[in-house]
Amino acid sequence: RRRRHVIDDLTFGAGCRCCYDPNQDGGEYKALIDLRSLEQQQQQESKNNIIEQLDAEENNKGNKEPQRDRDDGSDSDSDDEFDYLLDDDLASSSNEPSAFYSFQQERLEEIHLNALMYESAVQHGFGAHRQFHPQRVLHAAGLGMGGIRGNRAAAIPPAAVVHLYDPESELSGSLDLCLETLGETYKGTKYVRANGRATLSLNDALVKEVLPKISRESGIPALIAVRDGMVVAVCPNLSSLGDARIGRVDPGAVEHWLDNARVLLRDVPLEYEDYCRIRPEEDALVENMMREKARLDEIKDMIFNCGVAGCNKSFHHEHVGINNEEQSGLLVSPEETLGSNGN
């Protein structure tokens, strides 16, 4: 049921339609793209240097050490007698699966279920850093959602981190790469970002209520910690999180700041059914509506056109007293009436 709501062609991969708009969300900004490309290039160069060093050490070792006779393994102990312990088809004397086999199957099912739940959590934004449209990013973090009806647990995440970035700031790009890394450890937190000045402009009333200390003129880029739909900490200009001169944040300082705000959660503190804002009863209603629409589409060509709106009869008929382009509405036609009078 949950898979049908997943959008697979988002710019960052797959995500549930209850969280993401494929026409507005996703993408990256210039400073982040440039910094990511630079770090990938540096990582590749470092990897190549390590490989070259290992190859050189291996060559030097081969040149210095004499060739040793290899052990043919003729005197090695054989463990073939214990191969039966690896047999997956171990069974008891009653030809039923053994306790070990049953435990193994239960464990595999548990691992598979945990993998599906983790995949669903990521598709709903937990442990993943995503870019949102400026008009949607604050709501995605649970801000301004106090009056929402329905599944409040899914609409207001327990912990969220909002980055209002400056698209030209290397410090913003460095922070986003840091938040992506933190998401791998703290999988119970939602990480979102959007253009800072555009967000302040498009959410003026909400910003005045929840972020009064940040303005378009000062405070951007900013890092915001949100817990249960309430702002608990704000870091304007990313002060104390890094060095603006070199355009890099200190990962330790970022983690310490977020930890002090109590928004770093290792596990999602929600029930599985609370991941998604689309409730099962809403899903069932949509299914019934789609089935009814498909049924009406099938019989559409079978309906007789009597000219009366809302009439779905499939057989030839007329409505008495209703005159339209398809029928006269008379019980007896004028021709029949004149013919009977003539006789």
N, C-alpha and C positions, 0 to 999 in steps of 0.2 A: 504493500500500500504506500509506503513512504517513498519508494523509488519513483513513482509516477510524478511526483512533484519536483524532482531534481532536474535542474537545467544543466546540461553537460557542456554547453559551448560558451561558458563565460570566459573572460580573458584569463582568469586565474584557475580555471578548471571547472569543477562541478559545485553547485550550490542549490539549496532549496529555494523555490520561488516565494516562500513566505518571508525570506530574508533579503533576497537580491532581486534587482530589476536588471534584466539583461541589456536593456537599452540605455541605462544610466550608470550602473555600478561597474567597477573594475578598472583596470588600466594602471599606468604608472606615470609619474611626472619626470621632467627632464633631469633634475639633480639625482634622483634615485636611479634612473636608467644609466646615467654616466658612472655613478659610483659602483653600481652592481657590475657593470662591464669592466671597470678598472680592477675590482677585487677578484673577479673571475680570471682576468689575465694574470694577476699576481699569483693567484693560487696555482694556475697552470705552470707558470715559470718556476715556482717553488717545487712543484711536483717533478718537473723535468730535471731540475738540479739534483734532487734527491735520487732519482733514477740513475743519473749519470754518476753520482758518487758511489752508489751501490755497485754499479757495473765496474767502475774503476777499482774498487776494493776487491771485488770478486776476481778480476783479472790479475791484480797484484798477488792475491792469495794463491791463485792457480800457478803463477810463475815461480813463487818462492817455495811452496810445499811440494815434496815429491808425491808422485802418484802412489796411493796406497792400494793395497789389495782389497778388493771388495769382498765382503762376506757373502758367500753363495746361499746362505740361509739353510744349509743342509742340517745344521745341528740346532736350529731354532725349535722352540717348543710349539707344538701345534695345539690350537684351541678348537679344532673341529668338533670335538666331543660336546662342546657347549652351544653349538649352533641351534640346537632345539629350543634354547631359551629365547631366541630371536624370532621364533615362528609366530606369525600373527594369528594362526588358526588354532592356537592352543585351546583345547576343549576338555571339559570334565568327562568323567566316565559315563555320564548320561547323555553324551553328545550335545550338550548345551555349551554356549560360550563360557569360558573361564572367568573368574573374578577379575583377573588382570586384563583380559580383553575388554570386558565391560567397562572397567575403569578407564582404559585407553580411549574407548569410543566416547564416553562421557566427557573426558578431558578435551578431546578434539572438538566436540560440539560446543563446549564452553569457550574454547579459543576462537572458534568461528563466530560465535555470538558476540564476544567482546570486540572482535575485529569489525563486525557490522555496526556495533554501537559506536565505536570510535570513528568509523567512516561517516556515520550519520552526524556525529557531533561536529566534525570538521565541516561538513556540508551546511551546518547551521551556524558556522562562524566561531566555534570554540577551538582555541589553540591555533587559530589561523589569523593572519594579519591581512585585512582586505581594504581596498579603496572603495569609498562610497561617493555618491553624488552629494554635493554640499548641502542640499536641502534635506537629505535623508540620514546623514551621518549621526546627528545627535539623537534622533529617534532610534537608530540602530543600537545605540549604547544604553537605551532605556530612559533617556531624558525626555521630559514632557509627555510621558506615557502613563501618568498616574490615573487618568480618567478612562483608560481603555477598558473595554468589556471583553469577556471571553477569557482566553488563556493568558493571564497576567504573567505567569512564570516564564513562558516563552517570549513574551514581549519585553520583559524587563530582566535582562541577564543579571545573575548574582554579582558579577564583577566584570568591568569593561575598562579598556584603556583607549582614550581618544587622542589622536595626534592631529592637530590642526597645522598642516605643514606650509612652508613657504616653498613654492616650486623651484626657486632659484637658490635655495640654501643647501649647501653640502651638509650642514649640521642636521637638517631634516632627513636627508637621505641616509646619513649614518645612523640616526635614531630608528628609522624604519627597518634597516637591516638588523639592528639590535633587537627590535621587537619581534621580528620573524624568528630569531634564534631563541628568544625567551618563550615563544609559543610552543616550541618543541618540548620544553620542560614543564611549563605551566599550562596544561591543556584545558583547564577549567575556566579560563579567562577569554573574553572576546577582545580582539584588537582591531580597531578601525581607524581609518584616516580619511582626510578630505582637505581640499584647499582651504586654508584658514580664513583668508579675507572673504572669499565667496561664501563660506559657511556663516560668518558673522553677518553678512549682508542679507542672506536669504532667510535667516532665522532671527530677525532683529528682536522680536518680542520675547522669544525663549531665551536668547542670549542675555538680554537685560535681566532676566529672572534668575538664571542659573550661573552665568559667567559675567557678573558685573565688572570684574577687574580687567577684562580683556577687551580691547578695541581694535579696530582696523588699523589705527595709526601706531599702536604699540602693543606688544605682547605676542606677536606672531613671529616665529612658530611657537606653539604651546603644547604642553602635555597635560592631559586631564585624566584623573582617576575617578571612576564612577563605581559606586557600589549600591546595588538594589535601587537603581534609578535616581540616586542622589550624588551630586558632586562632592567628593571628600577631600580632594587636593588638586591644586592647579600650579603648574610650573611655567609662567610666561617666559618667552624668549629662551626657553630651555636652559635657563641660568642654573649653574652649579651641576649640570649634567655633562658638560663637555667644554671643549675649547673652540670658540667660534673662529679663532684665527686660523686654525688648521682644519676646521670643518669636521671634527670627529667628536663623538660622545664617548664617555667612559662607560662601558657595559656594566661594570660593577656599581657605579653611581646610579645608573638607571634602575638596575634591579633593586638596589637598596631603597631608592625613593619609592618605587612601586610597592615594595614589601612593607614599608612603613605605612603606606596608605591602605594596606590589607586588601589588595586587589589581585594578588598573584595566587591563583588556585591551581593545584596540581591535578585535580579531578573535577569533572562537572558535577556540581551538587544538585542535580536535578534528576527526576525520574525520566526514563527513556521517552515516555509519552509527552513529556513537557518540553522536549527539544523543539518541537514544531508548533507554530501558531495555528496550523490547519488541524482542527479537532476531528476525531473520527466521525462524529455525527454530522459535521459539515461535509466531510468527504463522502459520506453515505448519501446525503442530500444531493450533492453534485452528481453522483453516479446515477441516482434515480432520475434526475432531470435530463441527463444525457441519454439514458435509455428511452425515456418518454419522447425526447426530440427525435431519436433515431426511428422510433416506431411511427411517429407522425410523418416523418420524411418518406417512409416506406409506403404509407397509404395515401400520400398526397395525390399521386396520380390516379388513384382509384375513386376520389371524391367527385360526385356529380356537381357540376357548376350550375346552381340554381339562382345565383346572383344575390343570395342572402348571406351577409357576413356572419361567420361563426357556425354555419350549417355544414356538418361533415357527413351527411348521408351519402352513401355510395350508390344508391339506386335512383332511377329516374323519378322525379317528383316535382310538384309545384306547391307554392304556398298561397292559400286563398287569402285574398285581400291585400296582397303585396304586388305592386306593379313596378317592374324594373325592366332592364334590357333583355333579360332572359325569359321572363314570363309576364302574363297579363294580370294574374291575380284573380281572374274570374273563374267561378265554379263551372260555368257553361260558356263556351266561346260565342262571340257575336254571330258567327256563321251558323252555328247550331240553333241559336235563338231565332234568327230570321228564317231559317229553313222550316222550323216547326210552325212559325206564325203563318208562313205562306201556305202550308197545307191546311 
